[in-house]
Amino acid sequence: MKHLIRDLELIAYLEGELNKEEIRILKRKLEENGELNMLYHLQLSYDEGLEEYANELIGEDDFNTESVKTIAINHNFDSEYIIAANKKNPKKE
């Protein structure tokens, strides 16, 4: 059965105004219509539009957020605790 999905429902979803039950119902209706992937594309388009609007208002963010690779070291100290900071004992008075 095809469901009629109003634009207001989609806009409410994109703006985060629906509760979990309403989101579940909307996604079920879209899935039964065969249009669930449309919701993903709408979200991408909406997010892009918000970013463009923010850039118009306050300018483009020039902060570089490239991912930094970290190296994980596996220490096997047989149940010893490892601390990340220097241990400082309190002064006795």
N, C-alpha and C positions, 0 to 999 in steps of 0.2 A: 504494500500500500504506500502510495506517495503521500508525503506530508508537505503542507504549506509552511514554509519557514519565512517569517517576516524579517525585514531588514532590522527592525528594532531589536529582535532577539540576537542577531549577529553583532550589532553594535554594542549591546549590553555585554555580550561575551568578550568582545575585544577590549572593552573598557574595564573589565573585571568586576562587573556589577551583579553577576549571577552567582548563586550559591552552588554547592557541589551537586545537589539533586537536580537543579535546573541545567547545569552543564551536562550532566549525564543524560538527561532527557533530550537536550539539543543534539548531542553527539549521536544518540541512538536514532533520532529522526534523520540526521544527515547520512548515517550509515545505511539506513533502509532506503534512502533516496539514491544511494551510490555517490554521494557528494562529500564524503568525509574529508577527502584530500583537499577540497576547496577551503575548508576551515584553516588548514595549515597555510595555504597560500594567502588567505585573507590576513592571517596573523603576521606573516612576513611583510605584506604590503602595508599594513597598519603601522608596524614598528618602523619601517623605512620612512613613512610619512611623518611620524613623530620625530624621528631623528632629523629630517630635513627642516621641520618647523622649528625645532630647538636650535639648529644651526643658523636659521634666519634670525632668531631672537637674540641669541647670545654669542653667535659665531661658532665656527668649527673647533672642536677639541683637538689641540695639537699635541696632546700628551701621548707618547708612544707606549703602547701596551704589548710589546712583543713578549712572547713567552720565554721564560728563562729556564734553561735546563738545570736540574739539580741532580746531584749524584747521591744515591742512597748507599750508605755503608752498612753492611750487616755485621754488627758486633755480637759475638756470642760469648757472653761473660758468665754463663751458667747461673742465671737468676740473680745477678747483681744489678743494682739500680744504676742508671746512667743519668746524670744531670746535665742540663744544657748551660747552666750559669756557674759562676764561681761560688763556692760555698764560703759563706762568711759566718763565723761564730759570733754570737753577741758578746759585747764587752761585759765582764763581771765587775760589779761595783762593790 
